[in-house]
Structure formats: C-alpha cells, structure tokens
Amino acid sequence: MPGNSRLAGMQCAAQQKVRKLTRDFYADLKRYQANPGKRHRPALRARFDRIFRRHTGFVTPDRLLARLYGDKAALLMVLDRPETPLNTNGSGHVLIPPLPEPRPLPRSVGLK
C-alpha cells in the first residue's frame, strides 16, 4: 500500500518538525531564564502561539499541541518569574509517542 507508506512518512515529517520547534523553543526559554529581559517576552509568547496553535493535519500531534497550548500559562510562567524552574514533567516527550511493543509471531504447529 504505497498510499499508507506516503501518509506515514508525511505524519513522521510533521512530528519531526513539531519536535524541532518545541526543542528549540524550550532551549530559548532556558536562555531567557538565565538572562531575563522584558523585551524578549512578547516575542517568546508570540512564538509559543505560532508553535502550539499550528495544525499538522494529523490527529495525535494536533491533540497534543492543543493540550500543551491549553497549559500556556503554566508553561510560560518563567517569562514572568524567571526563578521558576523549567520542568517539562515529561511534556518534552509528549510529541514522541512510544513505539508499540512488537507482537510475537504465531508459531506453526510443525515448527519447533
């Protein structure tokens, strides 16, 4: 099924892009925390909106982006209070779904 393979590739590419955007944003939040400045706040808030309000066209990443956008106040607390520790609580791994466990192949009666 070439269509399914192409669709899976497109979904993987969308997830990779979102991962990169979120990792880069988190790194910039850490830099802001180390050296806070009022002039950077609006840009970081706008960037958060651009990243987490985007739609990939795939259900799983879109739901995760929407959930993280709903936590905006908590996730951007460091902008108002730089002493607040940045803690992903696993949210950095949200966009990286775990791989499914491989299913064992059925054994044929004649094979040992």
N, C-alpha and C positions, 0 to 999 in steps of 0.2 A: 504494500500500500504506500506508494510514493507520496500521496497527499498527507497521510498521517505523519510521515517522516519529516516532511517540509513544515507542517504545522508544529511539530515538536521542536524543530530547530528554531522556528520563529519565537516560540514560547521561551526557549532556553536563552535566546539572544535578548529578549525583553527582560528576563530575570537578571541576566548578567549586567545589563545597562543600569537597572534599578539598584543592584548591589553596589556597583561602582559609584553611582551618585550618592547613595547613603553612606558608604565608607568615606568618601571624600568630604561629605558634609560633616560627619562625626569628627574627622580629623581637624576640620576648620573650627568646630565648636571647642575642641581641646585647645587649639591655638588661641582662640578668643579667651578661654578660661585662664590661660597662662598670662595673657596680656589684654585685659578687657578695655574696650573703648566704645563710647556711645555711638560713634559714627558707624561702627560695624553692625550694630543691632538691626537696623531696618533692612540691610542687605541680607543678613542671615535669616531673618523672618520671611522675607520675600522668597529666598531660595528654598526654605523649608516648604512653603506653599507650592512652589513650582515642582518640587520633587514629589511631595506626598499627595498632591491633588491630581497627578497625572493618571491617565488610563492606558494600560498596556493592551487592553482587548482580551486579556485572559483572566479568568475568574479568580484564581488563587492569588496572584500578585496584586490584583486590583483590590481584593478584600483586605489584604494585609496593609496596603498603602492607606486605605480608608481608615482602618483601625488605628494605625500609627498617627494619621492626621487627627483623629479624634483625641489623641493624647498630647496634642500640641502644647498645651500649657505646661504640662509636666516635663515634656522633652526639651522645651526651650527655657526652662526655669533658670538655667545657667546664664542666660542673657541678662536677667535682672539681678541675679545673685550668683556671681562668679565663684563664690566659695562653695556652692553646692556641688557635690561630687557628681561627675558624669558616670552614670551606671546604666549600662544597657539592659541589665536584668534579662539577658537573652534576646532582647529585641534586635540586636545586631544580627542575630541568626534567624530572625523571623523569615526573611526572604530567601533563606537557603533551606528548603524543605529536606528532611532526611530522606535518604534513599530507601526504597522499600526493601524489606528482607527478601532474599532470594527464596523462591519456593522450591522445595525438593522435587526432583523429577520422579514420576511414578516408576516403580521398579517392575520390570516384566517378570512374570512367574518363572519363565525359563532361564533367566539370568541369575547368577549368584556371585 
